[in-house]
Amino acid sequence: MQFRYMAYVPDQGIVKGRLEAESQMGAREEIARLGYKPVQLAVVREAPSLEKLFPSLFRVNKVELTRICRQVGVIIESGGGLVHALEIVHKETHNRVLRRTLWSLRNALDGGQSLSDALQEHPKVFSPLFISIVAVGEQTGKLGPALQRMAEILEVEQEARDKALRTLMYPAAIMVMSLMTLFVLMTVALPPLMTVFDQMGTSVPGVTKAVIIGAAWFRDHLTQIGLGVGVALGAAIFLQRIPPVHYSMDVGKTHLPIIGPLLVASDLARFSRTMAMLLEAGVSLSVALSQGIRSTNNLALRRAFQEAEDSLLSGHGLAEALYRYPILPSMFRELVRIGEETNSLGRTLGDAASAYQKMVERRLNTILGMLEPISTLVVGGIVAFIAISMFLPIYSGLNAID
């Protein structure tokens, strides 16, 4: 917590300031260490910042983080100092959280901390992989190239994410427009027509009756439907926090048609890329494997890699343990075996990362390409159904007038 103090210094008189400490006793010890005699000490009471109240609105943009990695890496490689580089990127950064983080890193460096140690104080901004790469760069004296490499990884991940979002926008827009059309027709267009037909004594076709009954039921039970959806989502989130259930759900995801292989390939690409980068940077295999496991999202795959880690620590190879898990593709297991035998595991995992990344992109493009015509047909079917349910009673009414 933060304390506000007033202290006496023989050669300066009364001085005021603020400091961070875990307790009031710790704050007094810190003031004494500075050579001051505390006169007054109080906890600073401040309203919570917007970042703490609404953390989702102030997340660090990956694009901004990539730019900072790139710029700091270039400055260091050009012979500039790390503190000076942080000061430069701090001036050019507009994100409030990132500006505060950069200034904290600069102060930590002035206090004698290493950059990797300072990064660990901001786990919401910097991932374990980011911190590991920086630590390797510091140990090998190649911090600039390490930051440049991290920028490349962030760019690849951001590009893949942006491409998926761009491709999904068209089908999503079509589905939203279809639901809006359905809602307007059922709640605005049909009810007045039904009133007119009732006054005319015209019989309403069965299709139209079904639409009216469905719209009325949906309108009358809207609250229950909303509560049901909320309870279902809450139950799913709660169940995912139970390890055995979470593991079973992740195993089930890998066996889904079309989607399952895509999820496996995506995780393998991330795992292989992390391992390859750390091994090429000179990190030991055990440390690189630990970081690679942390980058894996699917618990079924993570268990396979943890088994491989245990096999490695007991003096056996990785491939031997991986072959016991059929969830892993044969190509991946074979590449790991070849890399171990030829002592080129970093290079073979790099090749695996590229191969699986391309596989993910191809399959994603295929799935999204299928979604576009399917969503168009769904929208057309909905509009046709509603149009028929409206035109049939109109046609019946005209016949009744005749």
TAVEN-V51565 format. One record per backbone hydrogen bond with DSSP energy under -0.5 kcal/mol. CO is the residue of the C=O (numbers start at 1). NH is the residue of the N-H. If there is no record, write none. Layout:
co:CO nh:NH
co:CO nh:NH
This chain:
co:1 nh:21
co:2 nh:44
co:3 nh:19
co:4 nh:42
co:5 nh:17
co:6 nh:39
co:6 nh:40
co:7 nh:15
co:8 nh:37
co:9 nh:12
co:9 nh:13
co:13 nh:9
co:15 nh:7
co:17 nh:5
co:19 nh:3
co:23 nh:27
co:24 nh:28
co:25 nh:29
co:26 nh:30
co:27 nh:31
co:28 nh:32
co:29 nh:33
co:30 nh:34
co:31 nh:36
co:32 nh:35
co:36 nh:38
co:37 nh:8
co:40 nh:6
co:42 nh:4
co:43 nh:45
co:44 nh:46
co:49 nh:53
co:50 nh:54
co:54 nh:57
co:55 nh:58
co:56 nh:59
co:61 nh:65
co:62 nh:66
co:63 nh:67
co:64 nh:68
co:65 nh:69
co:66 nh:70
co:67 nh:71
co:68 nh:72
co:69 nh:73
co:70 nh:74
co:71 nh:75
co:72 nh:76
co:73 nh:77
co:74 nh:78
co:75 nh:80
co:76 nh:79
co:81 nh:85
co:82 nh:86
co:83 nh:87
co:84 nh:88
co:85 nh:89
co:86 nh:90
co:87 nh:91
co:88 nh:92
co:89 nh:93
co:90 nh:93
co:95 nh:99
co:96 nh:100
co:97 nh:101
co:98 nh:102
co:99 nh:103
co:100 nh:104
co:101 nh:105
co:102 nh:106
co:103 nh:107
co:104 nh:108
co:105 nh:109
co:106 nh:110
co:107 nh:111
co:108 nh:113
co:109 nh:112
co:114 nh:118
co:115 nh:119
co:116 nh:120
co:118 nh:121
co:119 nh:122
co:122 nh:125
co:122 nh:126
co:127 nh:131
co:128 nh:132
co:129 nh:133
co:130 nh:134
co:131 nh:135
co:132 nh:136
co:133 nh:137
co:134 nh:138
co:135 nh:139
co:136 nh:140
co:137 nh:141
co:137 nh:142
co:142 nh:146
co:143 nh:147
co:144 nh:148
co:145 nh:149
co:146 nh:150
co:147 nh:151
co:148 nh:152
co:149 nh:153
co:150 nh:154
co:151 nh:155
co:152 nh:156
co:153 nh:157
co:154 nh:158
co:155 nh:159
co:156 nh:160
co:157 nh:161
co:158 nh:162
co:159 nh:163
co:160 nh:164
co:161 nh:165
co:162 nh:166
co:163 nh:167
co:164 nh:168
co:165 nh:169
co:166 nh:170
co:167 nh:171
co:168 nh:172
co:169 nh:173
co:170 nh:174
co:171 nh:175
co:172 nh:176
co:173 nh:177
co:174 nh:178
co:175 nh:179
co:176 nh:180
co:177 nh:181
co:178 nh:182
co:179 nh:183
co:180 nh:184
co:181 nh:185
co:182 nh:186
co:183 nh:187
co:184 nh:188
co:184 nh:189
co:185 nh:190
co:188 nh:192
co:189 nh:193
co:190 nh:194
co:191 nh:195
co:192 nh:196
co:193 nh:197
co:194 nh:198
co:195 nh:199
co:196 nh:200
co:197 nh:201
co:197 nh:202
co:205 nh:209
co:206 nh:210
co:207 nh:211
co:208 nh:212
co:209 nh:213
co:210 nh:214
co:211 nh:215
co:212 nh:216
co:213 nh:217
co:214 nh:218
co:215 nh:219
co:216 nh:220
co:217 nh:221
co:219 nh:222
co:221 nh:225
co:222 nh:226
co:223 nh:227
co:224 nh:228
co:225 nh:229
co:226 nh:230
co:227 nh:231
co:228 nh:232
co:229 nh:233
co:230 nh:234
co:231 nh:235
co:232 nh:236
co:233 nh:237
co:234 nh:238
co:235 nh:239
co:236 nh:240
co:237 nh:241
co:238 nh:241
co:239 nh:242
co:241 nh:243
co:242 nh:246
co:243 nh:247
co:244 nh:248
co:245 nh:249
co:246 nh:250
co:247 nh:251
co:248 nh:252
co:249 nh:253
co:250 nh:254
co:251 nh:255
co:252 nh:255
co:253 nh:256
co:256 nh:260
co:257 nh:259
co:258 nh:262
co:259 nh:263
co:260 nh:264
co:261 nh:265
co:262 nh:266
co:263 nh:267
co:264 nh:268
co:265 nh:269
co:266 nh:270
co:267 nh:271
co:268 nh:272
co:269 nh:273
co:270 nh:274
co:271 nh:275
co:272 nh:276
co:273 nh:277
co:274 nh:278
co:275 nh:279
co:276 nh:280
co:277 nh:281
co:278 nh:283
co:279 nh:282
co:284 nh:288
co:285 nh:289
co:286 nh:290
co:287 nh:291
co:288 nh:292
co:289 nh:293
co:290 nh:294
co:291 nh:295
co:293 nh:296
co:298 nh:302
co:299 nh:303
co:300 nh:304
co:301 nh:305
co:302 nh:306
co:303 nh:307
co:304 nh:308
co:305 nh:309
co:306 nh:310
co:307 nh:311
co:308 nh:312
co:309 nh:313
co:310 nh:314
co:311 nh:316
co:312 nh:315
co:317 nh:321
co:318 nh:321
co:318 nh:322
co:319 nh:323
co:321 nh:324
co:322 nh:325
co:324 nh:326
co:325 nh:328
co:329 nh:333
co:330 nh:334
co:331 nh:335
co:332 nh:336
co:333 nh:337
co:334 nh:338
co:335 nh:339
co:336 nh:340
co:337 nh:341
co:338 nh:342
co:339 nh:344
co:339 nh:345
co:340 nh:343
co:344 nh:348
co:345 nh:349
co:346 nh:350
co:347 nh:351
co:348 nh:352
co:349 nh:353
co:350 nh:354
co:351 nh:355
co:352 nh:356
co:353 nh:357
co:354 nh:358
co:355 nh:359
co:356 nh:360
co:357 nh:361
co:358 nh:362
co:359 nh:363
co:360 nh:364
co:361 nh:365
co:362 nh:366
co:363 nh:367
co:364 nh:368
co:365 nh:369
co:366 nh:370
co:367 nh:371
co:368 nh:372
co:369 nh:373
co:370 nh:374
co:371 nh:375
co:372 nh:376
co:373 nh:377
co:374 nh:378
co:375 nh:379
co:376 nh:380
co:377 nh:381
co:378 nh:382
co:379 nh:383
co:380 nh:384
co:381 nh:385
co:382 nh:386
co:383 nh:387
co:384 nh:388
co:385 nh:389
co:386 nh:390
co:387 nh:391
co:388 nh:392
co:389 nh:393
co:390 nh:394
co:391 nh:395
co:392 nh:396
co:393 nh:397
co:394 nh:398
co:395 nh:399
co:396 nh:400
co:397 nh:401
co:398 nh:402
